[in-house]
Amino acid sequence: MRAAAKDRRPILITGGAGFIGSNLADRLAGEGHDILIYDALSRAGVERNLRWLEERHPGKIEAIVADVRDEPVVAQAVRRAKAVFHLAAQVAVTTSLADPREDFEINIRGTLNVLDALRGTGTPIVFASTNKVYGDLADLEFEREGDAYVPLDARVRKYGIGEDRPLDFHTPYGCSKGAADQYVLDYARSFGVPAAVLRMSCIYGRRQMGTEDQGWVAHFLIRALEGKPITLYGDGCQVRDVLDVSNAVEAYVRAWERIDKVAGRAFNLGGGPGNAISLRQLLAHMGDLIGREVKLDYSDWRAGDQRYFVADTRNAEAALGLGPRLPWRDGVAALAHWLAEERDLGWTLAPLAEPALLKVPA
C-alpha cells in the first residue's frame, strides 16, 4: 500500500477533527498524503484540532463540515478517496441511553452510508470499533488484588480478551457500534469491500478533549490539574489496558497498508497486559505527577461497565506487524504536560524523562 502515496486522491477520515482522527490525519499528511476531513464539528474542542492540522500541513488538509447521516454528501466524499478511515461516531454510553435513536442513526445508518458508497469501488476502509462489543464480561470471575480486579481464568489473566470472545452487545451504544462492526465485516464478505475492523480499548493521548462520558484518561487529568474532584463510578478498581494514540495510529496505518492480507478481519487493539491499570492506580500516578493527592467522589456503577477489560493483542501484533507500545506512565505524563500547556493551567510539571519515545508532536 506504500505505492498508494503516488495516488494523488485524498485519504478520507470521517471524524477526522476528533482525537484519534486528527492524530491519524497528522501522521498521514506528514507522509505526503492529501487528507479529506469529514466532520460535523459537534464535539467541543475539535475546531482547534482542525485549525492545528491546517496550520501544520498547509495545502494538505481539506475539510467537509457535514454529518455522516447526510448520505449524498458522504457518497460524494467517498468517491473522491483512495482510502477511508471511518471514525465518525456517537461515542458515549450515557448519550446512547439518553437518545438511543440518534445513537442508532449516527453509528449504524452513518456507517451504512459509508459502506454503500464503497461498494464496487475497491477502495479500502478501516473501521473504528470498540471493546464494548464484548459486553460486560459478567460470566468471567474476578478477584481483587490490591486496587485492581484480576481474572481467575489463567489464560485471560496472561493474555487478555481475544477476538474469539462471543459478541454480547450491552447498552444502545454497544448495540450500535457492534452492529456497525458486523456490517463492516459482512460488506467485506458479501460485497468484497476491502475492510478491516479495530476493536479499541482505552486510547489516550495528546489532542484528547476528555469528558466524563468519553476520553476518561484526559478527563481525569484535566480535573486533577484544575484541582476539581473526580467521580469514580463503582469502586475504582476497574482495569483497562490503556494505549497511547501514537500506537493506535500506527495500527490504523498498518491495517490500511496490509488491507489485502487482513480484509474481513477484526482485531482487538489496546495496551495489552503490559499497560493494564486500574482507575485507582492511574489516579495515584496522576497525584505523583501534579504533586498532590487527587480529590475523589464516588457514585454507583454505570450500565455496561466492565470490571476488567484487557485486549489480547497478539493477533493484531502478528497480522499488522506492530512494535512495542509506549509505557503508560510515560504516555500519561506526556498527556499531562500537553493538557497543562494547551489549557494554560499554570502547572510546572517535572520534565519528561524520555521525550524521544513520543511519536505524536505537540
N, C-alpha and C positions, 0 to 999 in steps of 0.2 A: 504493500500500500504506500510505501515511500514514493513510488512513482506518481502517486496522486498529487504530489506537490507541483507537478508540471501542468496539471489540470487547473486552469485559472478560475473555474467556477468556485463560488464560496462554499464554506462549510456552514451549514445551518445549525445553530444551537438554540433550541427553544428553552425559554427560561435562562437565556444567556447573560442577563444582567444580574442574576442571583448569585448566591455564594459560590457554589461549585461551577456554575456556568461561566462566571466571569474569570475564575481561575483557569478553566479549560480554554476559554477564548484567548486569554493572555498567552498561554503556552503555545497554542496553535498559530496565533498571529505572529508570535516571536519566531516560529519556524518558517514563516513566509506565506502562510495561507491567508486568503481573504476570508473574513468572518461575517456571517449574516446573523445578527442577534434578533431573535423573535421573542418579545417580552411585553407583557401588559403593564409592566412597571407598577404593579399593585402593592408590592411589599415595600414597607418603609426602608429607605436607605439604598435601594437598588439603583436609583438615579445616579448616586455617587459612584457606584461601580461602573456604570455605563460611561460616565464622564472620564473616569480613570482609564478605561480601556481606550477611549477615543484620543486621549492625550498621550498615552504610551505608544499607540500604534496609528499615527496619522495616515489616513487613506486606506487602512486595512479593515476598519470596522464600519459596517452599515447596520443601522437599527430599523426594525419594523416594530412599531408600538401597536400591538394587537393582541387579541385573546385567542387561545388555541381552539376555542369554540366557534370561531369565525371560519367556517370550512373553506370558502373561496380564497380567503387571504392565506390560509395555511397551504392550500394546494398550490397557489402561485409561488410561495416561498420554497416549497419542497421541489418544485420543477426546476428551480434555479440551482439547486445544491448538488454537490458531488458526494456529500455525506451528511447524515443527520445525527445529532445527539439530542435526544428528547428528554429534557429535564423539567420542562414546564409542568407544574402540578399544584394542586391544593395539598399542602404538606403537613397539616396539623390534625391530630386525632380529635382535639377538642372542637375545632371548627367543623369537622365532619359530623360530630354528634349534634352540633347546633343547627347545621344546614346540610343534611345528607344529600339532598337533591343537587345542590350546587357542587358538592364534592364529586358526585357521580358525573355531572356534566363536564367538569374540568378534566378529571382523571381518566374517565372511560371514553366519553364522547370525544374529548380533545385528542386522546391517543388514537382513536379510530380515524379521526380526520387525517392525522399524520400518516397512519398506515395505509389508508385507502389511496392517498396521494402517491405513495411509494410503489404501489402495485404495478408491475410491468416495467419499472424504470431501471432495475438493477442497482439502485442507489442503496448503500448500506445504512443501517440505523443501529445505534447503541442506546438502550433504554435504561433510565434510572429507576430501579425498583427499590424495595425496602425489605428489611428483615421481618417486618410486620406480617408478611405473607405466611409466616410460620405460627402465627397466633401467640397465645400467652405461655405455651410450653407447659401447661398445667399438669401434663402426665409425667413430667420429669420430677424426680425428688431431689431436693436440695438440703444442705445443712449450712449453718452459719459457721464461718471460720473468721473470728475477729470481726472486722467491719464489712465482710463480704459473704454473699451466698456462693456456694460452690456445688456443682452437681455430684450426686453419688455415683452416677454412671462413670466408670473409669475412662471409657473412650471419649465421652463428651468432655470430661474434665481435661483430658490431654490435648484434644484437637479442636473442640468446639462443635457447633451445629453445622452439619453438612447439607448439601443440596438434595440428598436423599430423604431428608426430613419431610413428612407429609405436609402439604399445604393446609392451613387452617385459619381462614380469614376471621378476624375479630374487629369490631367497630366498623362503621361505614368507610373510614379511611383504609383499613386493612382490606375491605371488600373491593373498593375502587382501584387501589393500587395492585391488589392481587389479580383482579380481573384484567386490568391493563397488561400486567406482566404476562398473563396467559395468552392474551390476544397477540402480543408481540411474538411469542414463541409459535403460536399457531399460524400466523401470517408467514413465518419462515417455513413452516411445514406445508401449509396448504397452497401458498401462492409464490413460494420461492424468494420471499423478501430476505436479503442478507441481513439478519437481525441477531443481536445478542443482548442479554439482559444482565445487569449488575444489581444484585440484591444487597443494598448497602446497610451496614451498621451505622454507628455514630461517627459522622465525618465532621471534623472541626478544623479551624484554621483562619488565616487572615482573610478579610473581606466578609466574615460571617457576622451578620447583624442579628445576634441571637435574641430570642424572646422566650418566655416561659413555655410556650407551646411548641417551639421548634428551634433547634440550634442551642441546646441546653448548655454545652460547654462554654460557649461565648456568653450566654445569658448569665451563668454563674459568675464568670469573670467580671462582667460589667457590673453586676450587683455588688460584688466584693470590692471592686475598685471604687465604686461610688459610696461605699460604707452602708449599703442597704441590706436588709435581711433577705436571705434566700429561702424559699419554701421548698421543703422536701416532701414529696408525696410518697407515703409509705415510711419505711424506716431508714432509707438512705443506704441500705446495704445491697441494693440492686447493682448488678455487674454488667458493664458494657465494654466492648472492645473498641476503643476509640482509634480513629485513623486520621492522620494529617491530610489535608486536602491535596498537598503535592503528590502524595502516594495514590490518592483516589484519581487524580487527573492522569497520572501515569497509566493506571489500569484502563481508563476510558480510551486513551490514545492507543494503547496496545490492542484493545479489543477491536478498534477500527482497523488498525494495521493488519491484524490477523483474522479479519472477518471471514475470509474464505475457509479458514480452519475451524472457527468457533461459532459459525452461524447456527441458529437454532438451539443454543445452549444458554443456560442461566448459571451465574457464578455468585457465590457469597463473597462479599467484599467488605473487609473490616480490618481492624488492627490485629486480630488473632489472639491466641492465648498470651503472647508476649506483651500486648498492650491492653490487657483486660484489667479494669479497675472498677471499684465500687464508687458510688457517688461520694461517700464519706472519705474515701482515700483521695479522690480528686480535690475535695474541699480542704483537706489537710495540706495538700501540696499548694493550693492557692493561698492558704494562710501563710505558708512559708515564703511564697513569692512576694506578698504585699507586706509582710512583717507584722501581721496581727491576725487574731482569730476571726473567722468569718461568722457573721451573725446568721442564725438559723431560725426558721419557723417550720412547723410540721402540719401536714394535712393528710386526709385519707388517701389510700391507694386510688389511682385512676384506672378507668376501664381499659382493659387490654394490656396493662403494664406488665412486662416480663420481669420476673425476679432476676433472670440471668439471660443474657444473650452474648455469646462469643462465636464469631464466624469461624468455621473450618475453612481456611483459605487455601488449602493445598491444591485443589483443582484450579483455582484462579492463578496461583503461582506457576503451576506447571504449564497450563494452556497459554497464558499471557506472558510468561517469562518475566514475572515481577521480581524485583530485587528487595533488599532489606527495607523495612519500614522505619520511619522516624520514631525514636523512642518517645513515649507520650509525655514524659517530663520536659523534654526539650521542646516539643511542639506546643505544649500548653504555655511554657514560658515565653515562646516567641509570640503566641497569640496575645498574651497579657501585655507585652511591650507594644504590639501593634494597636491594641484597643486603647491603651493609655495615651498613645500619641494621636490616634485617629479622633478620639473624643476629647482631647485636650484636658485630661483629668488631673494633670499636675503631679502624677506619681513619679518618683525616681526609683526605678527597679534596678536590681543588680544586672550588670552586663550579661548578655547571652554567652554561655560557655563555649558553644561551637556553632557560630552563625553560619559557617560554611555548609552545615548539614541541611540548611533550609533552602529548598528549591524555589519557593514562591517569593517573588520580590515584594518589597514593602510598598 
